[in-house]
Amino acid sequence: TGGVFVVWHESAKGELWFAQKTGGVWTPELLHRHSGGNLGADCSIAWGNGLHVAYRNTVQNDLWYAQRGTGGWSRRLVDSVGDVGRGVVVSVDGGDVWLAYRDHTNGDVKVVRNP
């Protein structure tokens, strides 16, 4: 679709927001609300077969993935074992979505295909 995309978090509210700029107009959308704390200290956006956002809950130290298709946003928990999700990067290659992120608990880098 083109345009400019941004993601930011409202830490006081525990909300993660997405916005797209098209034709000079910004359109914000609430991506995720979590009453337990911060979302999105580490996040990444990619375009391909829809929009893809990976982000981290910095209170529970878990990793989330969201995709926007024709029906809106769908999101799911990717990993919640230990302190995970730091430095997350999302990439689209053909029809596959890839996430790479740090597992701080075990000192590893993890890669997930089509989360």
C-alpha positions in Angstrom: 0.0 0.0 0.0 2.9 2.4 0.6 3.0 5.2 3.0 4.9 5.7 6.3 4.4 3.5 9.3 5.2 4.1 13.0 4.7 2.3 16.2 4.8 3.8 19.7 3.8 3.0 23.2 1.9 5.1 25.7 3.7 3.7 28.8 1.3 5.3 31.4 -1.7 3.6 29.7 0.0 0.3 28.7 -1.0 0.8 25.1 0.8 0.2 21.9 -0.2 2.3 18.9 0.3 2.0 15.1 -0.1 4.8 12.6 0.1 5.0 8.9 0.6 8.2 6.9 -1.2 8.2 3.5 -1.7 11.3 1.4 -0.4 13.6 4.2 -2.9 12.2 6.8 -1.9 10.1 9.8 -4.3 7.4 10.8 -3.6 6.0 14.3 -4.9 2.6 15.5 -4.7 1.0 18.9 -2.7 -2.2 18.4 -2.6 -3.7 21.9 -3.6 -2.7 25.4 -2.0 -4.4 28.4 -3.0 -3.2 31.9 0.1 -4.9 33.3 2.7 -2.4 31.9 4.8 -1.3 29.0 4.6 -2.7 25.5 6.9 -2.0 22.6 10.2 -1.0 24.1 11.6 -3.2 21.3 9.5 -3.4 18.2 9.8 -3.8 14.4 7.5 -3.3 11.4 7.5 -5.0 8.0 5.3 -4.9 5.0 4.5 -7.8 2.8 1.2 -9.7 2.6 -0.2 -7.2 5.1 1.6 -5.3 7.9 3.5 -7.2 10.5 4.6 -5.9 13.9 6.6 -7.7 16.6 6.9 -6.2 20.0 7.8 -6.9 23.6 6.0 -6.6 26.8 8.7 -5.2 29.1 7.0 -6.1 32.3 6.4 -9.8 31.6 9.4 -10.0 29.2 7.4 -11.8 26.5 7.2 -11.4 22.7 4.1 -10.6 20.7 3.3 -10.6 17.0 0.5 -8.7 15.2 -0.6 -8.8 11.6 -3.0 -6.5 9.9 -4.9 -8.0 7.0 -8.2 -7.0 5.4 -10.2 -7.8 8.5 -8.0 -5.7 10.9 -5.4 -6.6 13.4 -4.8 -10.1 14.8 -2.2 -10.7 17.5 -0.7 -13.6 19.3 1.9 -14.4 22.0 5.0 -15.8 20.4 7.3 -16.6 23.3 6.9 -16.2 27.1 9.5 -18.5 28.5 12.1 -16.4 30.4 13.2 -12.9 29.4 12.6 -12.9 25.6 12.0 -10.5 22.8 14.8 -8.0 23.2 16.0 -6.5 19.9 13.2 -8.1 17.9 13.3 -7.8 14.1 10.5 -8.8 11.8 11.1 -9.5 8.1 9.0 -10.7 5.2 10.6 -13.0 2.5 8.1 -14.0 -0.2 5.2 -15.5 1.7 7.1 -16.1 4.9 7.3 -13.9 8.0 10.5 -14.2 10.1 11.1 -13.0 13.6 14.6 -12.8 15.2 15.0 -11.9 18.8 17.2 -12.4 21.9 16.5 -14.9 24.6 18.2 -13.0 27.4 17.6 -15.8 29.9 19.6 -18.4 27.9 21.9 -16.0 26.1 20.6 -17.1 22.7 19.2 -15.7 19.5 15.9 -17.2 18.4 14.4 -17.3 15.0 10.7 -18.0 14.3 9.2 -18.6 10.9 5.5 -17.7 10.3 4.7 -17.0 14.0 
